[in-house]
Each structure stands twice: as structure tokens, then as C-alpha cells.
Amino acid sequence: MNLLIKVLLIWLFFISMLSSFEVSWEGKWQVNWRDGAYILSLNQEGSDVNGTFEPSHGILRGEIQDNTLKARTITALGVTNELIFTISEDKKSFFGNTKYGEWVTGIRVDDKRKSNTVEVDQYSPLKAFYSFLALGNAVRAGNYDLLVKAMNIIYFSEDQNKLKHSAKLALVSKLFDIIDETLVDKLDFFKENADESHMILLQQLGTDVRVPLTFIQDHVSEKWMIKLPDETSLEATLKALLTARGKYEIDGQSNLLLSTPRDTIRTFYEQYDRWEEGGKKYVISTLNLSEVDPAIHAWQAPLLAYYLKSVLDRISYIVFQEIPNDPKSKKDYVHFYHPKANIVLRPYTVEGKTIWQFSSETLRTIDELYNEIESVKMKFPTKEIKENNLYFQLKGTAKHISPWLLQKIYYSEIWQIILLSIIVLIALGIGWLIRYAVLYFFKRFYITKRWTVEQITLQYIRPVQIGTFSLVLLNGAHQLGLPNIIFSIIKSFTHLLMVVSVTWIAYNLITILFAMMLIHAKRTSTNIDEIIISLAGSILRILIITLAIFTVAEIFNIPYQTVVAGLGIGGLAFAIAAKDTIANFFGSAIIIADRPFKTGDRIRIGSDIGFITNVGIRSTKIRTIEDTILTIPNNKVTQEMIDNYSERNTMRIDTDFYFALHTTKEVLDKIDIELSTFLHEHKDVDNSQIILTGVNDFTKRGINFSLSFFIKAKTEMQYSDMRHRIVTEMGQMIRENGIEMVMVNLEPISEIGD
């Protein structure tokens, strides 16, 4: 065991030693600090690291300790510095400081990036100028590895060459900002070639500001370069441009406001490449999706963005400075004409602000335009968005199987129609299989286990199958990239089925839910539970149906809001027309508040006697003594006197005996005392209530001896049983006293002496 532990410890130590060299600093890094950026190229051998950085032609020497690189740098001008970098856990970035406390950050550079292959051509002023713009746009987008190429196009004076790299970088950045405030036109280069110099005037659109730009040709290399004005001229020119626009300073993120066509196209291009890093929302903000069903924005917007980017990439390399940037202009900007469709940017008012977006017409036809020029070869393929991966994989597979599958029938390609049909079949199959799962559950649930298969099928299996079918169909169709018009139909149809399914299931689940609540209510002592539960169930069913109606109206864009608003105006007429319904509703509220009875109580309403079976929003149902169901509107119930027999603690007995007329007073007094004593002492008689005994009247046929008392009975059966025993016992006592009882005619007779 000890040997095994030692082996494990040695193995762990060996692994830890290897892990110290696992951190690789090899490769290119885009390094940023407060005053600028540069590209650092590193080579690693064990823990030793050597490298170079541009554009200062510097050298780096360092050593790795764990995740930290300690290094010393020296530039071509002899400037030295000491650095400490710590690499991140994902090994894709680092952070550090210089010996002077300045922060430094770095991120790995992907040599395969499209921006790294921007070509530079300096054999004419026009080409040199456009190379500088392309590089400047790429650097501004974060591709600092192109700084060296951009600065090599600039002609620095002798004094400017003596400046530090950060100072030279600041001047070049200011020159780019100046050019970026103007509108570039190739026609300004009226001479393709000049002997020694070339000068153009750049115009700021919508203002009178002009910017002169001079080009100088190197006699040795014959390359053209842009002459960098002195710092004072740059400051004055930039200030004039900003003042004309009403701005104070350059905002590198102002393009996200989409205040000009240039801002919109720039935002679309730059943020498209950052789609997974937060750029998605900005790309979508450049698209006017007013004609796209909101329910399919989530998947349609990425597809439209890809189509648009693919078309733009095939048209030409975009130089943002060629696109209008006048914020006062409201005229449509047509970026590309084609017989099939155009790419147009248009100002729209969104949340009270004017922004420029690719027009709804452009997005409606962009797939057709994409299909028209899809065969045009590109040097760099358009970046695919992960949301579209499955769609393009399916389309690529279809194309590989047969180009015929890409033929269109009306709005959709053949492969889309085939897969849509398969999805429908799969949805039906899943719906058929789910029947057994639902049936299995309901047959084991204690409330529904005795239901028939037909009852479970009608109330739950059918709506579950409909809901399952709609979900599978909707999510499957999502992946096919169907045209908006086709998918909108599928979306509306499936959403309608979902509403029907959910409403159907919810309506029927109320039955189970309130059955469980009623079982609980019967176990409690609260008398009102069952009525509240019954009324709550009715209200909930009405709410479910109402919600379903409004949801269907929303699906089919029926303007129900106008109808709802109109209820305020027509409320009085509605109240008059529905006064009985409203009266019944408030009647049910009064029943809940007053609590005159509960379900199962035996009551008398007016002349009707029966047991309460149900209290709803509109009416109350009682089962009469004839075993019929009587439905009484709630407003009538509250207007009648209600006699609740079930609420009494005792039940009253009124009975009469008729004695012969020759019965003496002494005998009558004796029997009165005996019967009164009997009733007061009887266990089933409530002696706390009034007990009345004695002669009530003398008639021609006999002496009427009356008794009135209360017995401890709560049900009719108890009452009948107790009455029988007590009355027969009193009859026996009368006979034992020798009193003769007579039979009388119950019809009214004249009193003695009449």
C-alpha cells in the first residue's frame, strides 16, 4: 500500500511538472495599452520566450513561471521596458503591467481572419488611398495587426519620423478620423497617375468644409503614399468638420445609433463578425423586420442577415467612406441595383428616433437576390451564423444528392417540401405514441382510474395529441428556412392548434382539480368551501375560454383592442342587455357573502323544498323531494326567504290526542303532569326548548289535548324514528290512565255552543 501511494505521488509530481510547460505563449498576440496597440509575435522553447513586435521593430526576451511571463523589451530606438503578463485560463488572452504601472492586455490573433489578408496596392494615388481606408476600417474594427500596413502608406516628414510610435499613431488616427468625416468619391482622382504628386479635395456631405489630401510618390519603390499634414493642420481640420456636424469629439461607437446610411452599413459589417460576442442584437437593429412575423424573428433575422451579408460580400469590398453620412438627409440610399431586387437603406422612426435600416422591401426579396448571385465566387466565404447551421447543412446535403432538389415550387424548394412532409408524418407518429403514455397515467391516478378509455381519450388524449403535433411541426419547420409567407401560415396554424389543445386540457383539468379540492373540503368543518369551489370553477372556466378567444384574435391579428375599448362607450347598453346575467352574478356573490346554505343542505326556497346540489355563477340547483332537479336563478334565490332545515339542531313535534268528552278534569290534570314529566326526562327530547302540554280545546267530538316539544334529531330518518317511539309511549301512558281516546274527523266543525 505504501509503495502504491509513493508511485501515485511521483506520478502526480511528474504531471504537475509537465503542466508547468503546458501553457503555450507561442503565436501572435494583439496587444493593447492606453496609448495604442501593436502585434507581438512569440516563440517558446520550454520556459524561454523570444519575440518581436511591430510597428516599433522591438524585441522581447522573457521566461515563463507557471502562468506568468516575465519579459524585457527594447525598441529600435533603444527604449527599454519590463513587463509581467499573466495568461487567462482559456489561454486565449493575457493581462499585465509595465514597470511603470501601465496596464497591458493581449488576445491571440487568428492568422486565418479575413482582415489579415487585406491587400495593399500603392501603385497609384487611388489604390494607395483605398488601401489606407480598408486598413483603417479594419484597424478601427479591432484588427490591430494591420497597423503596420496602414502606417506604411503614410508619408511622415523628417520631424514626424522622430516622434515616438504612440505619437505617430495618434497623428495617423486623426488623419483617418478626418477622412471618415467626409464622403469619398473615386471621381475625385481625375488623374490615375502623376509624376511626383497628386492632390484631391474631400467634401463633407451637407456642409462647406473641404479637406485637401496630398499624395507623394517614392522615386525608388515607385509607391504612392499619403502625405501626413502637421499636427496643427490636423487639429484645425478635424475641429472644423466636427463643428459643422454639431459634434464635440469623435465617438467610436456612435455608428450604433444608426443615424446615417454609413453608420448602419458599418454597424452591420462590424457587428456581424462579432455575432456570438454580442453583435447579434446590433446586426438585427439594422434590419427593418416590420414585414416579418414577430413570432419568427428569432430564426428569420439570422437567415436574412446571412443572405444580406453574402450579397454585399459578392458585390464588392465595402469602403464605408463611400457611403453618405449626412444625418440631415432623409432620402433613400440605394446601395445596389439589380433587375430582381435592390439593396436600399431608408430612415424609419423607431421609439421616437429616426434610424436608418435596410428596408423591409430589401429583406423581403433578399433571398431571391441571394439565389441570383449565389454562383458568384468570393475570395472569402461569408461567415455562417450558428443559428443557420442546420438549414445550410440540409440545403448542402440536398444539393449533393441532386441539384433538382433545389428547384422551387412556388415559394419553397423541393427539398424543403419533402422534409416538411416528413416532419408532418413524424409529428403524427409521436402524437399516436403519446396516447399510451397519457392513458397509462390517467388509469393510475386515483380520481380518474375508473374512467373509461373513451372518456380519457375525449378529454385528455385528443388535446395532448393535437398539442404534440403542433409543437413538433412548428419546431421542425423552424429549421427548414421556409419563406416568411409559408412559415407564417404554418405558425398561425400550429399556434391555433396549441391554443385549442391548452384550452381543452385546462378546461378539463379543472374538473380533476376541483374534485380534489371538494374531497379536501368535505374533510374540513368550513361550510362554505364547496360553494366557493363550485363558483371558482365556473369563473375559471369562463376566464380560460375568454383568454383563448383573445389569444386566437392575437394570432390572426384581429383588432380586439378596439372592441375592448368600445366597451367603455357601450358599457351602459351592454349592462341593460345583460342585466339578468349581471343580477345572477351578483346574486352568487351575495350567496357567498351571506352563507345561507351549503351543498347538500335541505332547504326551502319559497314553496320549493329540496337538497342543494350545485351553486354556479348563474343559478342554484336543488334536488326536490320528487327527485327532480330544480334550477333557480341566483337573483331569485336572494329575493326569496330561505329556510335551511339542515342548520337546525333539533326538530319540532306537534301532535294532538282526542279524549272522550266525559273525561274528568282530575284525570286531565293528572295526564298533563305525567306527560310533561315524561317529556322533560326523555333522553331524546331537548328540555332546554319549550315543552307545551295540555288541553287545547273542547270540540263536539272530543277533548283536544295538544303537545309541542323539540327532539334531538337532525335528519328526517332520526326524526321519524324518535317521533314514533315518543308518541307511541305517550299513547300507552294515556291508555294506562283509563282515558278513552276517540277518532275525530279532521275537517273543521262548529265549536260547542254554536
C-alpha positions in Angstrom: 0.0 0.0 0.0 2.8 2.4 0.9 4.5 1.6 -2.4 1.3 2.4 -4.3 1.0 5.7 -2.5 4.6 6.6 -3.4 4.0 5.7 -7.0 0.9 7.9 -7.1 2.7 10.8 -5.5 5.6 10.5 -8.0 3.1 10.3 -10.9 1.2 13.4 -9.6 4.6 15.3 -9.3 5.5 14.3 -12.8 2.2 15.5 -14.2 2.5 18.8 -12.3 6.0 19.3 -13.7 4.6 18.7 -17.2 1.7 21.0 -16.6 4.1 23.9 -15.9 5.1 23.7 -19.5 1.6 23.2 -20.9 0.9 26.9 -21.1 1.8 27.9 -24.6 2.6 31.6 -25.4 3.5 30.6 -28.9 1.9 32.7 -31.7 0.7 36.2 -32.5 -0.9 38.4 -29.9 -2.8 41.7 -30.4 -1.5 43.8 -27.6 -3.3 47.0 -26.3 -2.3 49.6 -23.9 -3.5 53.1 -23.0 -1.8 54.9 -25.9 -2.2 52.4 -28.7 -1.7 48.8 -29.8 0.8 46.5 -31.6 1.3 43.0 -32.7 3.5 40.7 -30.7 4.9 37.5 -32.2 6.3 35.0 -29.7 8.3 31.8 -30.0 8.5 29.5 -27.0 11.1 26.8 -26.1 10.4 25.3 -22.8 10.2 28.2 -20.3 12.1 30.6 -22.5 10.2 33.0 -24.7 11.6 35.2 -27.5 9.6 37.6 -29.7 9.3 40.7 -31.8 6.7 43.4 -32.0 5.6 45.9 -34.6 5.5 48.7 -35.7 8.4 49.7 -33.3 10.6 46.9 -34.6 11.1 45.8 -31.0 12.5 42.7 -29.4 11.2 40.7 -26.4 13.0 38.3 -24.1 11.3 36.5 -21.2 10.8 33.5 -19.0 7.6 31.6 -18.0 6.9 30.9 -14.4 3.6 29.0 -14.0 1.0 31.1 -15.9 3.2 34.3 -15.8 5.6 35.6 -18.4 8.3 38.0 -17.1 9.9 39.8 -20.0 12.1 42.7 -21.0 11.6 44.7 -24.3 13.7 47.0 -26.4 12.6 49.1 -29.4 14.6 50.0 -32.5 15.2 53.4 -30.8 16.7 51.8 -27.7 13.7 52.3 -25.4 13.5 49.5 -22.8 10.7 48.3 -20.6 9.9 45.5 -18.2 6.6 43.5 -18.4 4.8 40.9 -16.4 1.9 39.1 -18.2 -0.5 36.5 -16.7 -2.3 34.3 -19.2 -6.0 33.5 -18.8 -7.5 30.1 -18.0 -8.6 29.6 -21.6 -5.1 30.5 -22.8 -6.6 33.0 -25.3 -5.7 36.3 -23.6 -3.4 37.8 -21.0 -3.2 40.8 -18.7 -0.2 42.5 -17.3 1.6 45.7 -16.3 4.8 47.5 -17.2 7.4 48.5 -14.6 5.9 52.0 -14.7 2.5 50.6 -13.6 0.8 50.9 -17.1 -1.8 48.2 -17.9 -1.3 45.9 -20.9 -3.8 43.4 -22.4 -3.4 40.9 -25.2 -5.5 38.5 -27.2 -4.5 35.8 -29.6 -4.6 36.7 -33.3 -6.2 34.3 -35.7 -4.0 34.2 -38.8 -6.9 33.0 -40.9 -9.0 36.0 -40.2 -10.4 37.7 -43.3 -8.9 41.1 -42.2 -5.4 39.7 -42.2 -5.5 39.3 -45.9 -6.4 42.9 -46.8 -4.3 43.6 -49.9 -2.2 46.8 -50.2 -1.6 48.4 -53.6 0.3 51.7 -53.7 1.0 51.9 -57.4 -1.5 54.8 -57.9 -2.9 57.5 -55.6 -6.3 56.0 -55.9 -5.2 52.5 -54.9 -3.0 53.7 -52.1 -5.8 55.8 -50.7 -8.3 53.0 -50.8 -5.8 50.6 -49.3 -5.4 53.0 -46.4 -9.2 53.3 -45.9 -9.6 49.5 -46.0 -6.8 49.0 -43.5 -8.0 51.9 -41.3 -11.6 50.5 -41.2 -10.2 47.1 -40.3 -8.0 48.5 -37.5 -10.9 50.5 -36.1 -12.9 47.3 -36.0 -10.2 45.8 -33.7 -7.7 44.3 -36.2 -4.6 46.0 -34.8 -2.4 43.6 -36.6 -2.9 45.7 -39.7 -1.5 48.9 -38.1 1.9 48.4 -39.6 0.5 48.1 -43.1 -1.7 51.2 -42.6 1.2 53.3 -41.3 3.4 52.2 -44.1 1.1 54.0 -46.6 1.6 57.3 -44.7 4.5 59.7 -45.6 6.0 61.2 -42.4 8.1 64.3 -42.6 11.5 64.3 -41.1 10.3 65.8 -37.8 7.4 63.4 -37.6 9.6 60.4 -38.0 11.4 61.4 -34.8 8.2 61.1 -32.8 7.5 58.1 -30.6 5.3 55.3 -32.0 2.3 56.3 -29.9 2.6 59.9 -31.1 2.8 58.9 -34.8 -0.1 56.5 -34.2 -2.2 59.4 -32.8 -1.5 61.5 -35.9 -2.4 58.7 -38.3 -5.6 58.0 -36.3 -6.5 61.7 -36.5 -6.0 61.7 -40.3 -8.3 58.7 -40.6 -10.9 60.4 -38.4 -10.8 63.4 -40.7 -11.2 61.3 -43.9 -14.0 59.4 -42.1 -16.0 62.6 -41.7 -16.0 63.2 -45.4 -17.5 61.5 -48.5 -15.1 59.7 -50.7 -15.7 59.6 -54.5 -13.4 57.8 -57.0 -14.1 60.5 -59.5 -12.0 62.9 -57.4 -9.0 61.1 -58.7 -9.1 62.7 -62.1 -5.6 61.5 -62.8 -4.7 57.9 -62.3 -1.0 58.6 -62.3 1.1 61.7 -61.7 4.7 62.5 -62.0 5.5 63.4 -58.4 2.4 64.5 -56.5 -1.3 64.4 -56.6 -3.9 66.3 -54.6 -7.6 65.9 -54.1 -10.3 67.8 -52.2 -12.6 65.7 -50.0 -16.0 67.1 -49.2 -18.1 66.8 -46.0 -21.6 66.0 -47.2 -24.1 68.7 -46.4 -21.5 71.3 -45.4 -19.0 73.7 -47.0 -15.9 72.1 -45.3 -13.3 70.8 -47.8 -10.3 68.7 -46.9 -7.2 68.8 -49.1 -5.2 65.5 -49.3 -1.8 65.2 -51.0 -0.1 62.1 -52.3 3.7 61.7 -52.8 5.4 59.0 -54.9 8.6 57.4 -53.7 11.1 57.5 -56.6 12.8 54.3 -55.5 9.9 52.0 -54.9 7.5 54.0 -57.1 4.9 53.5 -54.4 2.4 56.3 -53.6 1.9 57.5 -50.1 -0.4 59.9 -48.3 1.4 63.0 -47.0 0.6 63.5 -43.3 -0.2 67.1 -42.6 1.3 68.7 -39.5 -0.4 68.3 -36.2 -1.8 71.9 -36.1 -3.4 71.5 -39.5 -4.9 68.1 -38.5 -6.4 69.6 -35.3 -7.9 72.6 -37.1 -9.4 70.5 -39.9 -10.9 67.9 -37.5 -12.4 70.7 -35.4 -14.0 72.3 -38.5 -15.5 69.0 -39.5 -16.9 68.3 -36.0 -18.2 71.8 -35.6 -20.1 71.6 -38.9 -21.8 68.4 -37.7 -22.5 69.9 -34.2 -20.2 67.5 -32.5 -17.6 68.0 -29.9 -15.4 64.9 -30.3 -15.1 61.6 -32.2 -17.2 58.8 -30.7 -16.0 55.4 -31.9 -19.4 53.8 -31.0 -21.7 56.5 -32.5 -22.4 54.3 -35.5 -24.5 52.0 -33.3 -27.1 54.9 -33.3 -27.7 54.2 -37.0 -28.1 57.9 -37.7 -26.8 57.7 -41.3 -26.6 55.0 -44.0 -22.9 54.8 -43.4 -23.4 54.1 -39.7 -25.9 51.4 -40.5 -23.7 49.5 -43.0 -20.7 49.9 -40.8 -22.6 48.5 -37.8 -23.9 45.7 -39.9 -20.5 44.7 -41.1 -18.5 45.1 -37.9 -21.1 43.5 -35.6 -21.8 40.6 -38.0 -18.2 39.4 -37.4 -18.9 39.7 -33.6 -22.3 37.8 -33.8 -21.5 35.4 -31.0 -19.8 38.1 -28.9 -22.8 40.4 -28.5 -23.0 41.7 -32.1 -26.3 39.9 -32.9 -28.6 42.5 -31.4 -26.8 45.3 -33.3 -27.0 43.4 -36.6 -30.7 42.8 -36.1 -31.2 46.5 -35.2 -30.0 47.4 -38.8 -32.8 45.3 -40.3 -36.4 46.6 -40.7 -38.4 43.5 -39.8 -41.8 45.1 -40.0 -42.9 42.7 -42.7 -41.6 39.7 -40.9 -44.0 37.9 -38.5 -42.8 38.8 -35.0 -43.2 35.2 -34.0 -40.4 34.1 -36.3 -38.0 37.0 -35.8 -35.7 34.8 -33.7 -34.8 32.4 -36.6 -35.7 34.6 -39.6 -33.4 37.5 -38.7 -30.2 35.5 -38.7 -31.1 34.0 -42.0 -31.9 37.3 -43.6 -28.6 38.7 -42.1 -26.6 35.9 -43.7 -28.3 36.4 -47.1 -27.7 40.2 -47.0 -24.1 39.8 -45.9 -23.5 37.2 -48.6 -24.9 39.5 -51.3 -22.9 42.5 -50.1 -19.7 40.4 -50.0 -20.2 39.4 -53.6 -20.9 42.9 -54.8 -17.6 44.5 -53.9 -15.3 45.2 -51.0 -17.1 48.0 -49.0 -15.3 51.1 -48.1 -17.5 52.9 -45.5 -16.3 56.3 -46.5 -18.0 56.0 -49.9 -21.4 55.8 -48.2 -23.3 59.0 -47.4 -23.1 60.1 -43.8 -25.2 63.3 -43.7 -27.5 62.9 -40.6 -29.9 65.6 -42.0 -30.7 63.6 -45.2 -34.0 61.7 -45.4 -33.6 60.4 -48.9 -33.4 56.7 -49.5 -29.9 55.4 -50.2 -29.8 52.7 -52.8 -26.6 50.7 -52.3 -27.1 48.2 -55.1 -29.3 47.9 -58.2 -30.4 44.6 -59.7 -33.2 43.6 -62.1 -34.5 41.2 -59.4 -34.2 43.4 -56.4 -32.3 46.3 -54.9 -30.5 46.9 -51.6 -32.0 50.0 -50.1 -31.4 51.8 -46.8 -34.3 54.0 -45.5 -34.9 56.2 -42.5 -37.5 54.9 -40.1 -38.9 56.3 -36.9 -38.4 53.9 -34.0 -39.4 54.8 -30.5 -39.4 58.5 -31.4 -36.0 58.4 -33.1 -35.0 58.4 -36.7 -32.7 55.5 -37.6 -31.5 54.1 -40.9 -32.2 50.4 -41.6 -32.1 48.0 -44.6 -35.6 48.5 -45.9 -38.4 45.9 -45.5 -38.6 45.5 -49.3 -34.9 44.7 -49.4 -35.4 42.0 -46.8 -38.5 40.7 -48.5 -36.5 40.0 -51.7 -33.0 39.3 -50.4 -33.4 35.6 -50.7 -34.2 35.9 -54.4 -31.2 38.2 -54.8 -29.0 35.7 -53.0 -30.2 32.9 -55.3 -29.4 35.1 -58.3 -25.8 35.8 -57.5 -25.0 32.7 -55.3 -22.8 31.3 -58.0 -20.5 34.4 -58.0 -17.2 33.2 -56.4 -15.9 35.1 -53.4 -12.3 35.2 -52.2 -13.5 34.8 -48.6 -16.8 33.0 -47.8 -19.3 34.8 -45.7 -19.2 33.7 -42.1 -22.0 31.4 -41.3 -24.1 32.1 -38.2 -24.7 29.2 -35.8 -28.5 29.7 -35.9 -28.4 28.9 -39.6 -26.0 25.9 -39.5 -28.7 23.2 -39.7 -30.5 24.9 -42.5 -27.4 25.2 -44.7 -26.3 21.7 -43.8 -29.7 20.4 -45.0 -29.5 22.5 -48.1 -26.0 21.4 -48.8 -27.0 17.7 -48.4 -29.9 18.2 -50.8 -27.6 19.9 -53.4 -25.2 17.0 -53.0 -27.9 14.4 -53.6 -29.4 16.2 -56.6 -29.4 19.8 -57.8 -33.0 19.1 -58.8 -34.0 19.2 -55.1 -33.1 22.9 -55.1 -35.8 23.7 -57.7 -38.6 25.9 -56.5 -42.3 25.1 -56.4 -44.0 28.5 -55.8 -42.1 29.8 -52.8 -40.3 26.7 -51.5 -37.6 24.4 -52.7 -38.4 20.8 -53.4 -36.2 19.5 -50.5 -38.0 21.8 -48.1 -41.4 20.4 -49.2 -40.1 16.8 -48.8 -38.7 17.4 -45.3 -41.8 19.3 -44.3 -43.9 16.3 -45.3 -41.7 14.0 -43.3 -41.9 16.3 -40.3 -45.8 16.1 -40.5 -45.6 12.3 -40.6 -43.2 12.3 -37.6 -45.5 14.7 -35.7 -48.5 12.4 -36.3 -46.4 9.3 -35.2 -45.3 11.0 -32.0 -48.9 12.0 -31.3 -50.1 8.4 -31.8 -47.4 7.1 -29.4 -48.1 9.6 -26.7 -51.6 8.2 -26.4 -50.3 5.3 -24.4 -48.4 7.4 -22.0 -51.4 9.6 -21.3 -53.7 6.6 -20.9 -51.1 4.9 -18.6 -51.0 8.0 -16.3 -54.8 8.6 -16.0 -55.5 4.9 -15.4 -53.3 5.1 -12.3 -54.4 8.4 -10.9 -56.8 7.9 -8.0 -59.5 10.2 -9.3 -59.5 9.1 -13.0 -58.6 5.4 -12.7 -62.2 4.3 -13.0 -62.8 6.4 -16.1 -63.4 4.6 -19.4 -60.9 4.8 -22.2 -63.3 6.7 -24.3 -63.7 9.3 -21.6 -60.0 9.8 -21.1 -59.5 9.9 -24.9 -62.0 12.6 -25.4 -61.0 14.8 -22.5 -57.2 14.5 -22.5 -55.6 12.2 -25.1 -57.0 14.1 -28.1 -55.9 17.6 -26.9 -52.4 16.2 -25.9 -52.0 14.7 -29.4 -53.1 18.0 -31.0 -50.6 20.0 -28.9 -47.8 17.5 -29.5 -48.4 17.6 -33.3 -48.3 21.4 -33.4 -45.1 21.6 -31.3 -43.2 19.1 -33.4 -44.5 20.7 -36.7 -43.6 24.2 -35.6 -40.1 23.4 -34.3 -39.3 21.2 -37.3 -40.4 23.8 -39.8 -38.2 26.3 -37.9 -35.1 24.5 -39.2 -36.1 24.4 -42.9 -35.6 28.1 -43.7 -39.0 28.4 -45.2 -40.0 31.7 -46.8 -41.8 34.1 -44.5 -45.2 33.7 -46.2 -45.1 29.9 -45.9 -43.9 29.8 -42.4 -46.4 32.4 -41.3 -49.2 30.1 -42.4 -47.6 27.2 -40.5 -47.0 29.3 -37.5 -50.6 30.6 -37.4 -52.0 27.1 -37.9 -49.8 25.5 -35.2 -50.4 28.3 -32.7 -54.1 27.9 -33.2 -53.8 24.2 -32.5 -51.7 24.9 -29.4 -54.4 27.3 -28.1 -57.1 24.7 -28.7 -55.0 22.0 -27.0 -54.1 24.1 -24.0 -57.7 25.4 -23.6 -59.1 21.9 -24.0 -56.7 20.4 -21.4 -57.0 23.3 -18.9 -60.8 23.2 -19.1 -61.0 19.5 -18.3 -58.2 19.7 -15.7 -60.4 22.0 -13.7 -62.8 19.0 -13.2 -60.0 17.0 -11.6 -58.5 19.9 -9.7 -61.8 20.9 -8.1 -62.8 17.3 -7.4 -59.6 17.1 -5.3 -60.5 20.3 -3.6 -64.0 19.1 -2.9 -62.6 16.0 -1.3 -60.5 18.1 0.9 -63.4 20.5 1.6 -65.6 17.6 2.9 -62.9 16.7 5.4 -62.9 20.2 6.9 -65.5 22.0 9.0 -65.8 25.1 6.8 -69.4 25.2 5.5 -68.8 27.5 2.6 -65.9 25.6 0.9 -67.9 23.6 -1.6 -69.9 26.7 -2.8 -66.7 28.7 -3.2 -65.0 25.9 -5.1 -68.0 25.4 -7.4 -68.2 29.2 -8.2 -64.4 29.4 -8.6 -64.5 26.5 -11.0 -67.2 28.2 -13.1 -65.3 31.6 -13.1 -62.0 29.9 -14.0 -63.7 28.1 -17.0 -65.1 31.4 -18.3 -61.6 33.0 -17.9 -60.0 30.2 -19.8 -62.4 30.5 -22.7 -62.1 34.3 -22.7 -58.3 34.1 -22.7 -58.4 31.5 -25.6 -60.6 33.8 -27.6 -58.3 36.8 -27.2 -55.2 34.6 -27.9 -56.8 33.4 -31.2 -57.5 37.1 -32.0 -53.9 37.9 -31.4 -52.7 35.1 -33.6 -54.8 36.2 -36.6 -54.2 40.0 -35.9 -57.8 40.7 -35.2 -58.0 44.2 -33.7 -59.8 43.1 -30.5 -58.3 46.1 -28.6 -60.7 48.4 -30.4 -63.6 46.2 -29.3 -62.4 46.2 -25.7 -62.0 50.0 -25.8 -65.5 50.3 -27.2 -66.9 48.5 -24.2 -66.3 51.7 -22.2 -68.6 53.6 -24.6 -71.2 50.9 -24.9 -71.0 49.7 -21.3 -74.4 51.1 -20.4 -76.1 49.4 -23.3 -74.3 46.1 -22.5 -75.4 46.4 -18.9 -79.0 46.9 -19.8 -79.0 44.0 -22.3 -77.2 41.7 -19.8 -79.0 42.9 -16.7 -80.3 39.4 -15.8 -76.9 37.8 -16.2 -75.3 40.6 -14.1 -78.0 40.2 -11.5 -77.4 36.5 -11.3 -73.6 37.1 -11.0 -74.1 39.5 -8.1 -76.6 37.0 -6.6 -73.9 34.4 -6.5 -71.7 36.9 -4.7 -74.4 37.6 -2.2 -74.8 33.8 -1.6 -71.0 33.6 -0.9 -71.2 36.6 1.5 -74.3 35.6 3.4 -73.7 31.9 3.5 -77.4 30.8 3.7 -76.6 27.2 2.9 -74.0 24.8 1.6 -74.0 22.0 -0.9 -76.1 19.1 0.5 -78.3 21.2 2.7 -82.1 20.6 2.8 -83.7 24.0 2.3 -87.0 25.6 1.3 -86.9 28.5 -1.2 -90.4 29.9 -1.4 -92.6 26.9 -1.9 -89.9 24.6 -3.1 -88.1 22.1 -0.8 -85.1 20.1 -1.7 -81.3 19.5 -1.3 -78.7 21.8 -2.7 -76.7 20.1 -5.4 -74.7 22.9 -7.1 -74.3 26.7 -6.9 -73.0 28.3 -10.1 -72.4 31.8 -11.4 -75.9 32.0 -12.9 -78.1 29.6 -11.0 -78.5 27.3 -8.0 -79.7 23.7 -8.5 -81.7 21.7 -5.9 -83.0 18.1 -5.9 -86.6 18.2 -4.9 -88.5 15.7 -2.7 -89.9 14.4 -6.0 -86.3 13.6 -7.0 -86.2 16.2 -9.8 -83.6 18.9 -10.4 -84.9 22.4 -10.0 -82.8 25.3 -11.4 -83.4 28.7 -9.7 -81.6 31.9 -10.9 -79.4 33.3 -8.2 -81.1 36.6 -8.2 -84.4 34.8 -7.4 -82.7 32.9 -4.7 -81.6 36.0 -2.9 -85.1 37.6 -3.2 -86.9 34.6 -1.5 -87.0 33.7 2.1 -84.7 30.7 2.6 -85.5 28.1 5.2 -82.4 25.9 5.9 -83.6 22.7 7.5 -80.1 21.3 7.7 -79.0 24.1 10.1 -81.4 23.2 12.9 -80.0 21.5 15.9 -83.4 20.0 16.9 -86.7 19.2 15.2 -90.1 20.2 16.5 -93.0 17.7 17.0 -96.6 19.0 17.2 -99.2 16.3 17.9 -102.8 16.1 19.2 -104.8 13.4 21.1 -108.6 13.5 21.3 -110.1 12.3 24.6 -113.8 11.4 25.2 -115.9 14.3 26.4 -116.7 12.6 29.7 -113.1 12.6 30.8 -112.9 14.5 34.2 -110.7 17.4 35.0 -108.8 15.5 37.6 -107.8 12.9 35.0 -106.9 15.6 32.6 -104.6 17.3 35.1 -103.0 14.0 36.1 -102.2 13.0 32.5 -100.9 16.5 31.8 -98.4 16.2 34.7 -97.3 12.7 33.7 -96.8 13.6 30.0 -94.9 16.8 30.9 -92.6 14.9 33.3 -92.1 12.2 30.7 -91.0 14.7 28.0 -88.7 16.6 30.4 -87.0 13.4 31.4 -86.8 11.7 28.0 -83.2 11.5 26.6 -84.3 12.3 23.0 -86.2 15.4 24.0 -84.4 18.8 24.2 -85.7 20.0 27.6 -83.9 23.4 27.0 -86.5 24.2 24.5 -90.2 24.9 25.2 -92.3 21.9 26.1 -96.1 22.5 25.9 -98.7 20.0 27.1 -102.4 20.3 28.0 -105.9 20.7 26.8 -106.1 22.9 23.8 -109.9 22.9 23.1 -113.2 21.2 23.6 -115.0 20.1 20.5 -118.3 18.3 19.8 -116.4 15.1 19.1 -113.9 15.2 21.9 -111.3 17.0 24.1 -108.3 18.2 22.1 -105.1 17.5 24.1 -102.1 19.1 22.4 -98.3 18.6 22.8 -95.5 20.6 21.3 -91.8 19.9 22.0 -88.3 19.5 20.3 -86.4 16.3 19.8 -82.7 15.9 19.2 -82.9 14.8 15.6 -81.1 16.3 12.6 -82.2 14.1 9.8 -85.6 13.0 8.6 -84.8 9.4 9.5 -83.8 10.3 13.0 -86.9 12.5 13.3 -89.3 9.7 12.1 -87.8 7.1 14.4 -87.8 9.3 17.5 -91.3 10.6 16.9 -92.6 7.1 16.5 -91.2 5.9 19.8 -92.1 9.0 21.8 -95.7 9.3 20.5 -96.5 5.6 21.0 -95.1 5.7 24.5 -97.3 8.7 25.4 -100.3 6.9 23.8 -99.6 3.9 26.1 -99.5 6.2 29.1 -102.9 7.7 28.2 -104.4 4.2 27.9 -102.9 3.1 31.2 -104.7 6.1 32.9 -108.1 4.7 31.6 -108.6 7.6 29.3 -110.8 6.8 26.3 -109.4 8.2 23.0 -111.8 9.0 20.2 -111.4 9.2 16.4 -112.3 12.6 15.0 -112.9 14.0 11.6 -110.1 16.4 10.8 -112.4 18.6 8.8 -113.4 21.8 10.6 -116.5 21.5 12.8 -118.5 24.1 14.7 -117.5 24.8 18.2 -119.7 23.7 21.2 -122.5 26.1 21.7 -122.7 27.1 18.1 
